[in-house]
Amino acid sequence: MERRTFLLTAAAGSAVGASTAASTASAAPGLALPVPRQSAALGTTGADWPKVGGDYGNQNHSTLQDITPKNVERLGGAWHINLEGGSTSAYQQCTIVVRDGVLYVETTQQNVFAIDGRTGEVIWSAGLGTETTNMRGVAVAEGKVFTISGANIVYALDRRTGAIVWQKPLIVDDNGGDDGCDNDSGQCGGNSGGLAGAVVHWDGLVYIGTEGSTAGARGRGYALDARTGAVVWTFWGPPGPGEYGHDTWEGDSWKTGGAVPWIHPAVDPELGLVYWTFGNPYPRTDGSSRGGDNLFANSIVAIDAKSGKRRWHFQSVHHDIWDADNVMAPVLADLLVDGRKRKVVVYGSKTCWYYVLDRRTGEAVHGMEERPVPQHTLQKTSPTQPFPGGEPFVSPYPELDKTTRPVPFYPTGGLYEVFWDRATIIFPGAGGGADWGFPSFSPRTGYVYVGYGLVNSSYSNTRGGRVNTARPLGELFGGGLVAMDPRTNTVAWRKEGPWSLAHGNGVLTTAGRLLFQGRPDGVLEAMDDTDGRTLWTWQCGAGVNTVPVSYEIDGEQYIAVLAGGNGLPFPDIPRGDHLWAFKLGGTVGQAPAPTPPSRRNQIRTAAVTGAAAHDTVTLGRVWNTSTGAPGTTENTVAQNAMAPQHLTVPAGTTVTFTNPADNAQAHGAVAFFDAEFDTGLLMPGQSYTYTFGRAGEYFYNDPVFPQSTGKIVVR
């Protein structure tokens, strides 16, 4: 078969055409206008927020317009509740769904709630067990609330009472058949994975994805009968024998190939297609055992909504070794491109590119070029990668004068840099670009808005005891918000700041010409959708890593959001269970501000006092907490081979850095990014002393083994 295939079947081109109705907005300077009227089949928001993503096209846009740039400063709390009694033990990733004035929301603690949208009163709640997973949102349809659980069970609850209507265990353990495959489930070897993503309902079917690519699960997307829970079809990320794309996996690597669809899809009811994005292959950073392009990893697949058959696909990264899985909820929009109406799907992206594709055929609207990229024989890298027309929305290369400056002494590179034994810093990385930031398309401006992260990653082939440093210790974090013109795939404007906004920090746009987005420090922000100017902020009490929504009751517009934090890319994002609703004139006040996350990737091992360590850091050794002393053997792989890794001393202390005589390798300690001290290379048996005269926090690493990083805090 063709190695690079965008259009898979002629049938994709025979779908029903869209309406060519007049534009709903007139051209304005600086905006991506005119925008044609969006397909009515995609649905709309308005008084309800019918599903996660707002409509079937995941536009995250509200047609409500009473709250505007002129009155948004009057926005206040209508009500606030703590869903889990004020617990800070878990993060929350759920987007709210609103039907007929009732908010449906679920927590990581496995509880589903129906909430009165006017008062915040809990109408009912339902517990789904104790085995937790990422709960990203329910589907509400046919009188039921559909959800998943950490026990890999799909539930249909009665919408009025929360009572269980049916339940379907969807993932069973691999039975280890003769060929390594479970004949009933199709699971082959590795980890069975788990259910993931928000649930989507359309026309009697419920669509549910999976996660587990880092553990060797074989990804799949399910369609279930909404009446009974019976599985109607399964689409496998790594295709099995006889299936299209199977020959893109070397040997039996497809059995544990990953390619999981861990974010919810979009649906085009007119074309009868589900657009699902599939994640990275397994092993994540080692391509040596899985030669080939590895379809459908790193792909968007247009799937027949009723039969589960592939209609077309586009793979944005061939044979991924960078965790550049581009799994976001794709956005469907109708655009005028060069005077021609185009039905597009916007897909992307950890690679810092958007891929704007014709949603009938998969054709690249702005062209696509396969360009040669760096090669590594052992990694079995693809000779080329696809680059779309337009420009990246973030530079896909680290820049020394910005947040993306690499931690010293690592090899560094940009998009598609290769690596093997040595940990190599690459930007964008696992948390960079747009990751899973839930974009919004506004028909009022024509822009696609998305939050992005500036987060370097460090990769090596981590198997066989090699270095594993997904995010170098001591590195800086940052990010921002960008508005893209999808007609040209170019940047309209950006708003850069101190926070990565790519991990569930979704964007809501409204017909009132506002843009809402939450931050990891707990702040919900309202901005002008023309240029991103901040017009209003609110402290929600925990990180906002969900999508704000809007709804209306008795003619009054509300904004609502669940603030519960997250675990990435900042490990210390404040967590909670705050459910907020806002309206003009609301009188409920802001929450107390929590401690914001550190803007560096902190060392979080327990501090050891200078007195306990004899004011000495032993290089190439790991601190033994049971003995309160450096370990007795040299370590050249760990990130904490500075003993102790976290040292606290008073100002004026002289600290000795020593390389023990029985080490076999040279070591050193060099401060970054402040150049406070530099031991140079110390051969076994050599030492260096430095007196710390001023208070501060000093990160340093070993220039020979740079993943080994320490911190000295001077009081």
ZAMARGU-4260 file (C-alpha; in steps of 0.2 Angstrom, whole numbers, plus 5000, padded with zeros to 4 digits):
<rodrens>
0) 5000/5000/5000 | 5005/5018/4998 | 5016/5024/5013 | 5009/5041/5014 | 4990/5041/5011
5) 4978/5055/5014 | 4963/5050/5004 | 4958/5032/5008 | 4942/5029/4998 | 4933/5038/4984
10) 4917/5036/4995 | 4923/5050/5006 | 4921/5062/4992 | 4902/5058/4989 | 4896/5065/5005
15) 4882/5078/5005 | 4887/5096/5002 | 4885/5110/5015 | 4874/5125/5014 | 4881/5140/5006
20) 4871/5152/5016 | 4876/5170/5018 | 4889/5175/5031 | 4884/5178/5049 | 4898/5191/5051
25) 4905/5205/5040 | 4923/5208/5037 | 4933/5218/5050 | 4951/5224/5051 | 4962/5211/5059
30) 4949/5197/5060 | 4947/5181/5049 | 4931/5186/5041 | 4919/5183/5033 | 4914/5167/5041
35) 4900/5157/5032 | 4886/5151/5042 | 4891/5135/5051 | 4882/5118/5047 | 4866/5117/5057
40) 4870/5098/5058 | 4884/5101/5070 | 4872/5108/5083 | 4873/5123/5093 | 4874/5129/5111
45) 4864/5143/5117 | 4854/5140/5133 | 4862/5123/5135 | 4879/5117/5134 | 4874/5100/5126
50) 4890/5091/5126 | 4909/5092/5130 | 4915/5103/5116 | 4899/5112/5115 | 4893/5105/5099
55) 4897/5090/5088 | 4911/5100/5080 | 4920/5104/5097 | 4920/5122/5093 | 4918/5127/5112
60) 4909/5142/5106 | 4893/5149/5115 | 4880/5159/5105 | 4875/5169/5121 | 4880/5187/5120
65) 4873/5196/5136 | 4890/5196/5144 | 4901/5208/5134 | 4918/5217/5135 | 4908/5232/5141
70) 4900/5224/5156 | 4911/5209/5161 | 4919/5218/5175 | 4901/5216/5184 | 4903/5197/5183
75) 4903/5189/5200 | 4900/5172/5208 | 4882/5167/5206 | 4886/5151/5217 | 4900/5140/5222
80) 4901/5123/5229 | 4914/5110/5234 | 4909/5094/5226 | 4920/5083/5237 | 4918/5092/5253
85) 4934/5103/5250 | 4945/5088/5246 | 4962/5092/5238 | 4968/5074/5236 | 4964/5073/5217
90) 4964/5084/5202 | 4949/5087/5191 | 4948/5087/5172 | 4929/5087/5168 | 4920/5099/5157
95) 4903/5103/5162 | 4887/5098/5152 | 4871/5108/5154 | 4854/5102/5149 | 4838/5112/5153
100) 4846/5121/5167 | 4855/5106/5175 | 4874/5105/5176 | 4881/5087/5174 | 4898/5085/5181
105) 4909/5071/5187 | 4925/5070/5198 | 4941/5060/5198 | 4934/5052/5214 | 4921/5043/5203
110) 4906/5053/5208 | 4893/5060/5195 | 4883/5075/5200 | 4867/5084/5194 | 4867/5102/5200
115) 4854/5115/5199 | 4861/5128/5187 | 4852/5143/5196 | 4856/5139/5214 | 4871/5126/5214
120) 4860/5114/5224 | 4864/5095/5221 | 4849/5087/5214 | 4857/5069/5214 | 4874/5061/5215
125) 4880/5043/5210 | 4896/5034/5215 | 4904/5023/5202 | 4917/5014/5214 | 4934/5018/5220
130) 4946/5014/5206 | 4950/5031/5199 | 4954/5037/5181 | 4953/5054/5172 | 4935/5059/5171
135) 4933/5071/5157 | 4915/5073/5154 | 4898/5064/5152 | 4886/5063/5138 | 4868/5067/5141
140) 4855/5060/5129 | 4839/5049/5127 | 4835/5052/5146 | 4852/5045/5151 | 4869/5051/5157
145) 4883/5041/5150 | 4900/5040/5158 | 4915/5029/5161 | 4923/5023/5177 | 4940/5018/5183
150) 4935/5000/5184 | 4933/5001/5165 | 4914/5000/5166 | 4902/5011/5155 | 4887/5017/5164
155) 4870/5024/5158 | 4862/5033/5173 | 4844/5039/5173 | 4845/5058/5170 | 4832/5062/5183
160) 4838/5051/5197 | 4855/5045/5194 | 4850/5027/5195 | 4859/5014/5185 | 4850/5010/5169
165) 4863/4998/5162 | 4882/4995/5164 | 4894/4987/5153 | 4912/4981/5158 | 4921/4986/5142
170) 4939/4981/5145 | 4944/4963/5151 | 4961/4957/5155 | 4970/4948/5140 | 4967/4929/5141
175) 4984/4925/5134 | 4978/4914/5120 | 4990/4904/5109 | 4993/4918/5098 | 4995/4931/5112
180) 4978/4938/5108 | 4961/4938/5117 | 4948/4931/5104 | 4934/4940/5112 | 4942/4958/5115
185) 4955/4958/5102 | 4968/4964/5115 | 4985/4957/5111 | 4998/4956/5124 | 5005/4971/5134
190) 4993/4981/5146 | 4974/4980/5143 | 4973/4999/5145 | 4959/5009/5152 | 4944/5019/5147
195) 4947/5038/5144 | 4941/5054/5137 | 4924/5062/5138 | 4909/5052/5132 | 4901/5057/5115
200) 4883/5053/5110 | 4876/5054/5092 | 4861/5046/5084 | 4859/5031/5096 | 4877/5027/5098
205) 4890/5031/5112 | 4908/5034/5107 | 4922/5030/5120 | 4941/5029/5119 | 4955/5022/5128
210) 4972/5026/5136 | 4987/5016/5141 | 5000/5018/5127 | 5014/5021/5139 | 5011/5003/5146
215) 5009/4994/5129 | 4990/4994/5128 | 4983/4991/5110 | 4972/5007/5108 | 4954/5006/5102
220) 4939/5017/5100 | 4922/5010/5104 | 4904/5013/5098 | 4890/5006/5110 | 4872/5005/5108
225) 4865/5019/5119 | 4849/5008/5123 | 4858/4993/5129 | 4877/4996/5130 | 4881/4982/5117
230) 4897/4985/5107 | 4892/4990/5090 | 4910/4992/5083 | 4928/4993/5088 | 4941/5003/5079
235) 4959/4997/5083 | 4973/5010/5084 | 4986/4997/5078 | 4978/4987/5064 | 4978/4968/5066
240) 4981/4955/5052 | 4972/4958/5036 | 4967/4976/5041 | 4972/4992/5032 | 4989/4998/5039
245) 4994/4982/5047 | 5010/4981/5036 | 5016/4997/5044 | 5021/4988/5060 | 5036/4977/5060
250) 5033/4959/5066 | 5021/4958/5081 | 5024/4975/5087 | 5006/4980/5083 | 5000/4969/5098
255) 5007/4981/5110 | 5007/4996/5099 | 4999/5010/5109 | 4990/5022/5097 | 4976/5025/5110
260) 4962/5038/5107 | 4962/5046/5124 | 4952/5062/5120 | 4934/5063/5113 | 4931/5064/5094
265) 4921/5076/5084 | 4906/5070/5073 | 4899/5077/5057 | 4881/5071/5056 | 4879/5077/5038
270) 4894/5066/5032 | 4891/5052/5044 | 4909/5053/5050 | 4917/5052/5067 | 4935/5061/5068
275) 4946/5053/5081 | 4964/5056/5085 | 4975/5042/5090 | 4991/5044/5101 | 5009/5039/5101
280) 5015/5021/5098 | 5023/5010/5110 | 5038/5009/5116 | 5036/5028/5116 | 5054/5033/5114
285) 5062/5017/5106 | 5058/5014/5088 | 5070/5000/5086 | 5057/4986/5089 | 5043/4993/5078
290) 5049/4998/5061 | 5037/5006/5049 | 5025/5021/5050 | 5015/5013/5064 | 4997/5017/5058
295) 4986/5023/5066 | 4997/5031/5079 | 4999/5050/5078 | 4984/5050/5066 | 4967/5058/5064
300) 4955/5045/5057 | 4938/5048/5049 | 4928/5033/5053 | 4910/5029/5047 | 4900/5033/5062
305) 4888/5018/5060 | 4899/5004/5054 | 4916/5009/5061 | 4925/5008/5044 | 4939/5019/5040
310) 4935/5032/5027 | 4952/5042/5027 | 4966/5045/5038 | 4980/5058/5040 | 4996/5054/5050
315) 5005/5069/5056 | 5020/5061/5063 | 5027/5045/5055 | 5035/5032/5067 | 5035/5043/5082
320) 5049/5043/5094 | 5046/5060/5102 | 5029/5057/5111 | 5022/5070/5098 | 5005/5062/5098
325) 4994/5077/5093 | 4979/5070/5103 | 4967/5085/5104 | 4948/5085/5102 | 4948/5090/5083
330) 4938/5105/5078 | 4925/5105/5064 | 4922/5122/5055 | 4916/5129/5039 | 4927/5142/5031
335) 4929/5153/5016 | 4946/5149/5009 | 4951/5158/4993 | 4933/5162/4990 | 4928/5144/4991
340) 4918/5136/5005 | 4927/5122/5014 | 4921/5110/5027 | 4937/5107/5037 | 4943/5098/5052
345) 4957/5107/5062 | 4969/5094/5070 | 4985/5097/5081 | 4996/5098/5089 | 5012/5095/5100
350) 5022/5098/5084 | 5017/5116/5085 | 5008/5115/5068 | 4990/5114/5064 | 4984/5102/5051
355) 4969/5110/5042 | 4961/5096/5032 | 4945/5094/5021 | 4934/5084/5032 | 4926/5075/5017
360) 4942/5068/5010 | 4957/5072/5021 | 4965/5083/5008 | 4977/5096/5016 | 4968/5113/5013
365) 4985/5123/5013 | 4995/5109/5005 | 5007/5096/5013 | 5025/5093/5010 | 5035/5078/5015
370) 5052/5085/5020 | 5068/5075/5024 | 5072/5075/5043 | 5086/5069/5054 | 5089/5050/5053
375) 5095/5037/5066 | 5097/5019/5059 | 5094/5010/5076 | 5078/5021/5079 | 5072/5016/5061
380) 5066/5034/5059 | 5055/5039/5044 | 5065/5047/5030 | 5052/5062/5029 | 5039/5070/5040
385) 5024/5080/5034 | 5024/5099/5035 | 5008/5109/5031 | 5007/5125/5022 | 5006/5141/5033
390) 5017/5142/5049 | 5019/5134/5066 | 5009/5143/5080 | 5024/5141/5092 | 5042/5139/5086
395) 5046/5121/5086 | 5064/5124/5091 | 5071/5129/5108 | 5077/5147/5109 | 5091/5152/5121
400) 5084/5169/5126 | 5066/5162/5131 | 5058/5150/5143 | 5063/5136/5131 | 5082/5138/5134
405) 5088/5121/5137 | 5096/5115/5154 | 5115/5116/5150 | 5126/5101/5144 | 5111/5091/5137
410) 5112/5088/5118 | 5098/5099/5111 | 5087/5100/5096 | 5070/5105/5088 | 5056/5095/5080
415) 5062/5078/5074 | 5079/5078/5082 | 5086/5060/5084 | 5093/5052/5100 | 5098/5035/5107
420) 5109/5033/5122 | 5111/5051/5128 | 5096/5060/5135 | 5093/5074/5122 | 5082/5090/5125
425) 5069/5092/5112 | 5057/5106/5109 | 5042/5105/5108 | 5041/5090/5120 | 5029/5079/5128
430) 5020/5094/5136 | 5024/5107/5124 | 5015/5115/5109 | 4996/5113/5111 | 4996/5096/5119
435) 4977/5093/5124 | 4972/5111/5126 | 4954/5110/5119 | 4954/5124/5106 | 4939/5135/5102
440) 4933/5141/5085 | 4923/5157/5085 | 4912/5161/5070 | 4912/5179/5076 | 4931/5182/5073
445) 4935/5167/5062 | 4950/5162/5073 | 4955/5146/5081 | 4961/5149/5099 | 4972/5137/5109
450) 4983/5137/5124 | 5001/5131/5122 | 5015/5126/5133 | 5034/5130/5132 | 5040/5114/5140
455) 5056/5106/5135 | 5057/5087/5136 | 5073/5076/5137 | 5072/5059/5128 | 5083/5044/5126
460) 5079/5026/5122 | 5074/5023/5140 | 5074/5004/5139 | 5089/4994/5145 | 5093/5005/5160
465) 5096/5021/5150 | 5092/5038/5156 | 5074/5043/5158 | 5071/5061/5160 | 5055/5067/5152
470) 5057/5084/5159 | 5074/5090/5165 | 5075/5095/5183 | 5077/5114/5185 | 5070/5119/5168
475) 5058/5134/5166 | 5040/5132/5161 | 5030/5145/5152 | 5016/5146/5138 | 5002/5157/5132
480) 4987/5159/5121 | 4987/5160/5102 | 4974/5165/5089 | 4976/5156/5072 | 4968/5161/5056
485) 4963/5144/5049 | 4960/5151/5031 | 4979/5153/5030 | 4986/5143/5044 | 4995/5158/5051
490) 4996/5167/5068 | 4985/5182/5070 | 4991/5186/5088 | 4998/5178/5103 | 4998/5182/5122
495) 5013/5174/5130 | 5015/5172/5149 | 5022/5162/5164 | 5010/5147/5163 | 5009/5132/5152
500) 4991/5132/5145 | 4991/5116/5136 | 4985/5103/5148 | 4966/5104/5148 | 4966/5123/5150
505) 4952/5124/5137 | 4946/5140/5128 | 4928/5146/5128 | 4923/5160/5116 | 4906/5168/5116
510) 4895/5178/5104 | 4897/5192/5117 | 4915/5194/5110 | 4923/5187/5125 | 4936/5173/5127
515) 4937/5163/5144 | 4952/5152/5149 | 4958/5146/5166 | 4976/5145/5172 | 4986/5133/5184
520) 4987/5146/5197 | 4968/5145/5199 | 4964/5161/5190 | 4950/5161/5177 | 4952/5175/5164
525) 4940/5184/5152 | 4948/5192/5137 | 4944/5202/5122 | 4942/5189/5108 | 4950/5202/5095
530) 4967/5204/5103 | 4968/5194/5120 | 4967/5209/5131 | 4963/5204/5149 | 4946/5212/5155
535) 4942/5202/5171 | 4950/5189/5182 | 4943/5178/5196 | 4952/5167/5208 | 4944/5150/5209
540) 4954/5142/5223 | 4962/5128/5212 | 4970/5126/5195 | 4958/5128/5181 | 4962/5113/5169
545) 4945/5111/5161 | 4935/5121/5148 | 4923/5135/5154 | 4905/5134/5148 | 4891/5145/5146
550) 4872/5142/5148 | 4856/5152/5151 | 4842/5151/5163 | 4826/5162/5162 | 4835/5174/5150
555) 4851/5176/5161 | 4868/5171/5155 | 4880/5161/5166 | 4898/5155/5165 | 4903/5140/5174
560) 4919/5130/5177 | 4926/5116/5187 | 4942/5121/5196 | 4952/5106/5203 | 4970/5107/5196
565) 4980/5094/5187 | 4997/5085/5188 | 5006/5091/5173 | 5016/5099/5167 | 5017/5108/5185
570) 5017/5094/5198 | 5012/5106/5211 | 4996/5114/5203 | 4984/5117/5217 | 4970/5104/5217
575) 4953/5105/5224 | 4934/5102/5219 | 4927/5120/5216 | 4912/5121/5205 | 4908/5139/5200
580) 4894/5148/5191 | 4895/5167/5187 | 4883/5180/5182 | 4882/5198/5180 | 4879/5206/5197
585) 4884/5189/5206 | 4888/5192/5224 | 4898/5177/5229 | 4916/5182/5232 | 4932/5174/5226
590) 4941/5160/5234 | 4957/5162/5244 | 4972/5161/5232 | 4981/5145/5234 | 5000/5143/5233
595) 5004/5144/5214 | 5014/5131/5206 | 5033/5134/5204 | 5038/5140/5187 | 5053/5129/5187
600) 5053/5110/5187 | 5057/5108/5205 | 5067/5095/5214 | 5055/5088/5227 | 5066/5077/5237
605) 5067/5081/5256 | 5079/5094/5261 | 5095/5088/5270 | 5103/5101/5281 | 5121/5106/5279
610) 5125/5100/5296 | 5118/5082/5292 | 5128/5081/5276 | 5144/5089/5283 | 5142/5103/5271
615) 5147/5091/5257 | 5139/5086/5241 | 5145/5069/5235 | 5145/5068/5216 | 5139/5052/5206
620) 5131/5045/5222 | 5112/5044/5227 | 5108/5049/5245 | 5103/5034/5256 | 5089/5041/5267
625) 5090/5026/5279 | 5108/5029/5283 | 5108/5048/5281 | 5124/5047/5270 | 5129/5045/5252
630) 5127/5028/5244 | 5142/5017/5242 | 5141/5014/5223 | 5143/5026/5208 | 5127/5030/5198
635) 5128/5038/5181 | 5110/5036/5176 | 5099/5043/5190 | 5093/5061/5191 | 5097/5062/5209
640) 5115/5056/5209 | 5120/5071/5219 | 5121/5066/5238 | 5111/5075/5245 | 5101/5081/5230
645) 5093/5095/5240 | 5104/5104/5252 | 5100/5118/5264 | 5113/5129/5272 | 5114/5146/5280
650) 5122/5161/5270 | 5141/5161/5273 | 5142/5142/5272 | 5157/5134/5262 | 5151/5119/5253
655) 5162/5105/5247 | 5159/5096/5231 | 5168/5079/5230 | 5170/5065/5217 | 5175/5050/5228
660) 5191/5041/5224 | 5182/5025/5220 | 5171/5032/5207 | 5176/5027/5189 | 5170/5043/5180
665) 5174/5062/5180 | 5160/5072/5188 | 5156/5090/5191 | 5143/5103/5197 | 5139/5119/5187
670) 5125/5131/5193 | 5112/5136/5180 | 5105/5148/5174 | 5113/5160/5186 | 5132/5155/5184
675) 5134/5156/5203 | 5148/5142/5204 | 5157/5130/5192 | 5168/5116/5199 | 5175/5111/5182
680) 5178/5093/5179 | 5183/5083/5195 | 5192/5067/5193 | 5190/5053/5205 | 5197/5059/5222
685) 5196/5078/5218 | 5186/5091/5227 | 5180/5109/5225 | 5174/5122/5238 | 5162/5137/5236
690) 5156/5149/5249 | 5138/5155/5247 | 5137/5173/5252 | 5119/5177/5248 | 5102/5169/5250
695) 5094/5160/5235 | 5089/5144/5226 | 5104/5137/5216 | 5101/5123/5203 | 5116/5114/5196
700) 5119/5098/5186 | 5134/5087/5182 | 5142/5092/5165 | 5146/5074/5161 | 5129/5066/5166
705) 5118/5082/5165 | 5102/5073/5170 | 5109/5072/5188 | 5103/5088/5195 | 5104/5096/5212
710) 5098/5111/5222 | 5106/5121/5236 | 5095/5133/5245 | 5104/5146/5255 | 5094/5154/5269
</rodrens>
